[in-house]
Structure formats: C-alpha cells, structure tokens
Amino acid sequence: MGLAGKSLDKPDYSLYKDYMKTLTITEAKKNLGRLLSAAASGEDIGIVCGADIIALRKIEVESTDYASREYAATVEEVNALEKATESRYRRMKRSGRLVTVTAEQLRKMLE
C-alpha cells in the first residue's frame, strides 16, 4: 500500500478512532469546568505547556494507600498521624471549639 494521494503535511485523523484535544494554558483556564467534565467523561484532554503536553484525565484514588503513594509515607507514619488527628479531634470537641452544624446553619454562618 503506497502513499499516493496522501499529504504528509497534515495528519490524517481518519486513521485514528480518537485523538486528544489539546489546548493552551490560557484556553484551559477559561474553560476549566467544561474540560474537567469532559475528562471525567473519558475524553482525552491535553494542555500544552512549553514543549510538553500534559494530559488531563480522571484517575481513581484509593484512600487506603493514598498517603503512601502520594507522599511516600510509611504505615507507621500514617498510623501516627491518624492517632494524633483523632486525639486533636477529641480535644477540640471537648473544649467546644468543634461543633456539629446542619447545612442550613452552615449557610447562615457563611452569609
């Protein structure tokens, strides 16, 4: 099969089932909400950053190992943080600095 009749100047997108939509940083900032929705729906979105294209894709994050994957925290460090956080939570709750509010109460507090 030869290249007769094919232009090498322009990509032939008909050869691809899908292709990545690419945008400049400025375009992406203007349409971030729409782009996030599109990426969450499975569209491939690329943002051009210098000579690189950075992909915007939905990923699954499993909270059970997030700290170890994202921050290289050891199991001991995660357990120590959990213990310290629980202790701080109980202390704040007892002192009255931490209270439970409804959504409506929160709206009024923010007004």
Accessible surface in RSA format (square Angstrom, percent):
REM  Atomic radii and reference values for relative SASA: ProtOr
REM  Chains: A
REM  Algorithm: Lee & Richards
REM  Probe-radius: 1.40
REM  Slices: 20
REM RES _ NUM      All-atoms   Total-Side   Main-Chain    Non-polar    All polar
REM                ABS   REL    ABS   REL    ABS   REL    ABS   REL    ABS   REL
RES MET A   1   240.93 124.8 149.52  99.0  91.41 217.6 132.38 112.6 108.54 143.8
RES GLY A   2    62.22  76.7   0.00   N/A  62.22  76.7  34.62  95.0  27.59  61.8
RES LEU A   3   120.06  66.9 108.66  77.7  11.41  28.7 109.30  76.8  10.77  29.0
RES ALA A   4   102.09  93.9  67.06 103.5  35.03  79.7  79.37 111.8  22.72  60.2
RES GLY A   5    89.71 110.6   0.00   N/A  89.71 110.6  44.86 123.1  44.85 100.5
RES LYS A   6   112.14  54.7  92.28  56.6  19.86  47.3  61.44  55.3  50.70  54.0
RES SER A   7    71.57  60.5  46.45  62.0  25.11  57.9  46.69  99.4  24.88  34.9
RES LEU A   8   151.00  84.1 115.07  82.3  35.93  90.3 118.24  83.0  32.75  88.1
RES ASP A   9   133.27  93.3  99.80  99.3  33.46  79.1  28.53  67.2 104.73 104.5
RES LYS A  10   159.97  78.0 151.29  92.8   8.68  20.7  95.34  85.8  64.64  68.8
RES PRO A  11    86.82  63.3  63.10  57.5  23.72  86.2  74.84  61.8  11.98  74.4
RES ASP A  12    47.56  33.3  36.49  36.3  11.06  26.2  25.26  59.4  22.30  22.2
RES TYR A  13   111.61  52.1 103.87  59.1   7.74  20.1  68.53  51.5  43.08  53.1
RES SER A  14    99.33  83.9  58.15  77.6  41.18  94.9  57.03 121.4  42.31  59.3
RES LEU A  15   133.79  74.5  99.80  71.4  33.99  85.4 104.08  73.1  29.71  80.0
RES TYR A  16   133.84  62.5 119.44  68.0  14.40  37.5  76.19  57.3  57.65  71.1
RES LYS A  17   200.44  97.8 159.58  97.9  40.86  97.3 112.89 101.6  87.55  93.3
RES ASP A  18   113.67  79.6  95.03  94.6  18.64  44.1  32.41  76.3  81.26  81.0
RES TYR A  19   139.24  65.0 113.02  64.3  26.22  68.2  75.70  56.9  63.54  78.3
RES MET A  20    57.64  29.8  40.74  27.0  16.89  40.2  34.63  29.4  23.01  30.5
RES LYS A  21    88.98  43.4  84.67  51.9   4.32  10.3  42.89  38.6  46.09  49.1
RES THR A  22    66.42  47.2  43.51  44.1  22.91  54.6  12.41  16.7  54.01  81.7
RES LEU A  23    13.14   7.3  10.97   7.8   2.18   5.5  13.14   9.2   0.00   0.0
RES THR A  24    69.31  49.3  68.77  69.7   0.54   1.3  66.21  88.9   3.10   4.7
RES ILE A  25    83.82  47.7  81.85  61.0   1.97   4.8  81.85  58.9   1.97   5.4
RES THR A  26    78.42  55.8  77.87  78.9   0.55   1.3  43.07  57.8  35.36  53.4
RES GLU A  27    79.51  45.7  79.16  59.9   0.35   0.8  26.13  50.5  53.38  43.6
RES ALA A  28     3.79   3.5   3.79   5.9   0.00   0.0   3.79   5.3   0.00   0.0
RES LYS A  29   151.77  74.0 130.72  80.2  21.05  50.1  75.91  68.3  75.86  80.8
RES LYS A  30   162.91  79.5 125.00  76.7  37.91  90.3  82.23  74.0  80.68  85.9
RES ASN A  31    52.25  36.0  46.95  45.4   5.30  12.8   5.30  12.7  46.95  45.4
RES LEU A  32    85.71  47.7  83.56  59.8   2.15   5.4  83.56  58.7   2.15   5.8
RES GLY A  33    50.53  62.3   0.00   N/A  50.53  62.3  38.04 104.4  12.49  28.0
RES ARG A  34   127.85  53.7 114.69  58.5  13.16  31.3  79.10 108.1  48.75  29.5
RES LEU A  35     0.27   0.2   0.27   0.2   0.00   0.0   0.27   0.2   0.00   0.0
RES LEU A  36    87.17  48.5  83.25  59.6   3.92   9.8  83.68  58.8   3.49   9.4
RES SER A  37    70.17  59.3  63.16  84.3   7.00  16.1  35.71  76.0  34.46  48.3
RES ALA A  38    15.61  14.4   9.22  14.2   6.40  14.5  15.04  21.2   0.57   1.5
RES ALA A  39     5.16   4.7   2.87   4.4   2.29   5.2   2.87   4.0   2.29   6.1
RES ALA A  40    56.51  52.0  39.91  61.6  16.61  37.8  40.66  57.3  15.85  42.0
RES SER A  41    99.47  84.1  56.89  75.9  42.58  98.1  38.19  81.3  61.28  85.9
RES GLY A  42    62.31  76.8   0.00   N/A  62.31  76.8  36.25  99.5  26.06  58.4
RES GLU A  43    93.74  53.8  85.33  64.6   8.42  20.0  39.65  76.7  54.09  44.2
RES ASP A  44    58.44  40.9  49.77  49.5   8.67  20.5   3.73   8.8  54.70  54.6
RES ILE A  45     0.51   0.3   0.51   0.4   0.00   0.0   0.51   0.4   0.00   0.0
RES GLY A  46     0.00   0.0   0.00   N/A   0.00   0.0   0.00   0.0   0.00   0.0
RES ILE A  47    32.89  18.7  32.89  24.5   0.00   0.0  32.89  23.7   0.00   0.0
RES VAL A  48    57.66  37.9  52.76  47.8   4.90  11.8  52.76  45.8   4.90  13.3
RES CYS A  49    60.04  45.4  55.62  62.0   4.42  10.4   3.17   8.0  56.87  61.3
RES GLY A  50    73.13  90.2   0.00   N/A  73.13  90.2  46.23 126.9  26.90  60.2
RES ALA A  51   112.27 103.2  65.23 100.7  47.04 107.0  76.84 108.2  35.43  93.9
RES ASP A  52    88.70  62.1  85.09  84.7   3.62   8.5  13.17  31.0  75.54  75.3
RES ILE A  53    98.75  56.2  70.04  52.2  28.71  69.2  70.04  50.4  28.71  77.9
RES ILE A  54    96.94  55.2  94.73  70.6   2.21   5.3  96.50  69.5   0.44   1.2
RES ALA A  55    44.73  41.1  19.88  30.7  24.85  56.5  19.97  28.1  24.75  65.6
RES LEU A  56    38.53  21.5  37.65  26.9   0.88   2.2  38.53  27.1   0.00   0.0
RES ARG A  57   128.07  53.8 106.26  54.2  21.80  51.9  45.84  62.6  82.23  49.8
RES LYS A  58   134.11  65.4 102.91  63.1  31.21  74.3  61.85  55.7  72.26  77.0
RES ILE A  59   130.14  74.1 109.51  81.6  20.63  49.7 114.75  82.6  15.39  41.8
RES GLU A  60   143.99  82.7 125.38  94.9  18.61  44.3  67.50 130.6  76.50  62.5
RES VAL A  61    81.21  53.4  50.08  45.3  31.13  75.0  50.46  43.8  30.75  83.4
RES GLU A  62   110.52  63.5 105.21  79.6   5.31  12.7  38.76  75.0  71.76  58.6
RES SER A  63    98.34  83.1  77.44 103.3  20.90  48.2  46.46  98.9  51.88  72.7
RES THR A  64   116.06  82.5  77.47  78.5  38.59  92.0  80.01 107.5  36.05  54.5
RES ASP A  65    55.47  38.9  52.73  52.5   2.75   6.5  26.39  62.1  29.08  29.0
RES TYR A  66    81.87  38.2  81.87  46.6   0.00   0.0  53.59  40.3  28.27  34.9
RES ALA A  67    31.22  28.7  29.65  45.8   1.57   3.6  29.66  41.8   1.56   4.1
RES SER A  68    48.96  41.4  38.73  51.7  10.23  23.6  29.35  62.5  19.61  27.5
RES ARG A  69   140.76  59.1 106.17  54.1  34.59  82.4  65.65  89.7  75.10  45.5
RES GLU A  70   102.74  59.0  77.07  58.3  25.67  61.1   4.86   9.4  97.87  79.9
RES TYR A  71   155.31  72.5 127.93  72.8  27.38  71.3  97.59  73.3  57.72  71.2
RES ALA A  72    86.22  79.3  60.94  94.0  25.28  57.5  66.90  94.2  19.32  51.2
RES ALA A  73    21.63  19.9  15.02  23.2   6.61  15.0  17.00  23.9   4.63  12.3
RES THR A  74    67.83  48.2  60.94  61.8   6.89  16.4  64.87  87.1   2.96   4.5
RES VAL A  75   106.03  69.8 101.43  91.8   4.60  11.1 103.70  90.1   2.33   6.3
RES GLU A  76   127.66  73.3 120.55  91.2   7.11  16.9  68.14 131.8  59.52  48.6
RES GLU A  77    99.59  57.2  90.95  68.8   8.64  20.6  42.13  81.5  57.46  46.9
RES VAL A  78    51.46  33.9  49.75  45.0   1.71   4.1  50.89  44.2   0.57   1.5
RES ASN A  79    79.82  55.0  74.84  72.3   4.97  12.0  24.76  59.6  55.05  53.2
RES ALA A  80    61.51  56.6  50.17  77.4  11.34  25.8  57.15  80.5   4.36  11.5
RES LEU A  81   120.55  67.1 115.83  82.9   4.72  11.9 119.85  84.2   0.70   1.9
RES GLU A  82   116.25  66.7 109.58  82.9   6.68  15.9  45.62  88.2  70.63  57.7
RES LYS A  83   159.99  78.1 153.08  93.9   6.91  16.4 102.20  92.0  57.79  61.6
RES ALA A  84    60.47  55.6  48.38  74.7  12.09  27.5  56.15  79.1   4.32  11.5
RES THR A  85    78.47  55.8  74.16  75.2   4.31  10.3  66.76  89.7  11.70  17.7
RES GLU A  86    79.43  45.6  77.06  58.3   2.38   5.7  26.91  52.0  52.52  42.9
RES SER A  87    43.63  36.9  41.32  55.2   2.31   5.3  18.12  38.6  25.51  35.7
RES ARG A  88   144.58  60.7 144.52  73.7   0.06   0.1  32.44  44.3 112.14  68.0
RES TYR A  89   101.88  47.6  97.72  55.6   4.16  10.8  71.55  53.8  30.33  37.4
RES ARG A  90   116.48  48.9 114.80  58.5   1.68   4.0  46.76  63.9  69.72  42.3
RES ARG A  91   126.05  52.9 124.43  63.4   1.63   3.9  55.75  76.2  70.30  42.6
RES MET A  92    44.12  22.8  44.02  29.1   0.10   0.2  34.51  29.3   9.61  12.7
RES LYS A  93    92.56  45.2  81.04  49.7  11.52  27.4  58.08  52.3  34.48  36.7
RES ARG A  94   181.30  76.1 143.35  73.1  37.95  90.4  80.69 110.3 100.61  61.0
RES SER A  95    72.90  61.6  33.34  44.5  39.56  91.1  45.70  97.3  27.21  38.1
RES GLY A  96    47.39  58.4   0.00   N/A  47.39  58.4  28.70  78.8  18.69  41.9
RES ARG A  97   172.04  72.2 139.08  70.9  32.96  78.5  66.85  91.4 105.18  63.7
RES LEU A  98    60.38  33.6  57.12  40.9   3.25   8.2  57.81  40.6   2.56   6.9
RES VAL A  99    99.74  65.6  78.27  70.9  21.47  51.7  82.10  71.3  17.64  47.8
RES THR A 100   117.25  83.4  87.89  89.1  29.35  70.0  76.30 102.5  40.94  61.9
RES VAL A 101    57.39  37.8  33.66  30.5  23.73  57.2  35.33  30.7  22.07  59.9
RES THR A 102    81.67  58.1  73.58  74.6   8.09  19.3  78.14 105.0   3.54   5.3
RES ALA A 103    64.92  59.7  50.72  78.3  14.21  32.3  56.11  79.0   8.81  23.3
RES GLU A 104    91.08  52.3  89.44  67.7   1.64   3.9  45.95  88.9  45.12  36.8
RES GLN A 105    89.25  49.9  87.44  63.9   1.81   4.3  28.15  59.9  61.10  46.3
RES LEU A 106    82.76  46.1  82.76  59.2   0.00   0.0  82.76  58.1   0.00   0.0
RES ARG A 107   136.74  57.4 133.89  68.3   2.84   6.8  57.29  78.3  79.45  48.1
RES LYS A 108   134.13  65.4 119.62  73.4  14.51  34.5  66.44  59.8  67.69  72.1
RES MET A 109   127.72  66.1  92.79  61.4  34.93  83.2  97.44  82.8  30.28  40.1
RES LEU A 110   139.06  77.4 107.29  76.8  31.77  79.9 110.19  77.4  28.87  77.7
RES GLU A 111   173.60  99.7 108.08  81.8  65.52 156.0  74.49 144.1  99.12  80.9
END  Absolute sums over single chains surface
CHAIN  1 A    10208.6       8213.2       1995.4       6026.0       4182.6
END  Absolute sums over all chains
TOTAL         10208.6       8213.2       1995.4       6026.0       4182.6
